[in-house]
Amino acid sequence: MLSEAAQYSVDLRDVHGQQAAKRALEVACAGGHNILFIGPPGAGKTVLAKRIPTILLPMSLEEAIETTRIRSVAGVLEDSRVLVGTWPYRSPHHTIGDQAMLGDLTEEEETGRNACPT
């Protein structure tokens, strides 16, 4: 059941070239390190970032249950999903403030955060 829930629509194998960047992602993900993407528009930062969850270790059952509970309480759990088996990926706008990123939101900030994909 968990392996069926862990389906991603993208994969790091889809990225051609960028060997140094892909290697850096693999090392950072394997070691649990942070990653900072810097570069001009069109360099592939978002393409690489969206594929990070696909190279992480699969979720354990406990992690999947916890993720499902959080999404359910937040009201963003898809009706068709019984168990969330994919790692969350958020893509906030680069102008997001600290309060919005951490969850202490005003009504206007909440609207902007909800526009981000989850």
N, C-alpha and C positions, 0 to 999 in steps of 0.2 A: 504494500500500500504506500509506503514512504517513497519507494523508488518511482512509482507512478506519479507522485505529487512533485517530484524533483525534476521537472521538465523546463528547460530554458529555451527561449526563442532565438537566442544568439549564442555564439561560441567563440572563444579566442582563436580557434582555427580559421575563422572567417577573415581574420586580419592578415593581409599580405604585407610583407616587409616589416618594418618597425621591430626588428629582432632585438635590439638593445632594450627597447621599451617593454617588450613582452617578457624578456628575461628578468627585467627589474620587477615587473608585476609578480612573476612566479616566486622570486626570492622574497619579496615583501610579504606576499600572502602566506608563503610557507613559514616564515618567521613571525607572523602576526604583527608586522610593522605598518606604520602609516605610509601613505603615498601622497605626494604633492605633484600635481600636474601643472606644468608651466609651458606655455608655447603660444604661438600665434593662432588665430582662428583657422580651422581647417587642418591642423596638424595631427588630429586623431585622438585628442585627449578624451573626449566623450565616448568615442567608439571603444577605446581601451577600458575606460572606467565602467561602462555598461557590462563588460565581459568579466569583470573581477569575480562576481559570484559564481561563474561557471568553472573557475579553477580552484575554488575553495573546497575543502573536504566536505563530503556530504553531511547534511544535518543528522544529528542523532535523533532518536524518537523524542527524547526530552526537549531538545531544542525546537523540533517541529511543533510539539504541543505548545510550548511557551510562545512561539511566534504566532501560532494560530489563535491562542488566547488574546494576545495583544491586539492583533488585527480585528478580532471579534469585538473586543471592548471598544476599540477606536471606531468601529462601524465601517471598516474598509474590507471586511472579509467577503469575498465573492460567494454568492449563494451556492454555486456549483461545487465549491471546494470544501471537502470535509476536513482535510489536513493540509496545511501549507508546508511544503517541503523544499521551497526555494528561499535562498537568502534574500533579505530585503535589500532593495537598491533605491536610494533617494537621490534626486537630482535637483537640489534647490538652486534658485537663481543666484548668480554671483553677487548680487547686491543685497542678499538677505542679511538681516541684522542678527546680533547675538540672541536677542530675546526670541525672535521667531524661530531660530535654529534650535534653541533649547526648550521651547514650549511655553514660555511666558508671553502669551500673545494678546494683543488687542484685537478687536473685531476686524479691522482692516488688514492686519498682519495675518490673521487666520485665513482670510480669503486668499491672500497671495500664496500662503504655504499650501493650501489645498489644491492650488492649480498645478503644483509640482507632481510628477508621476511618483507612484509608490511602488 
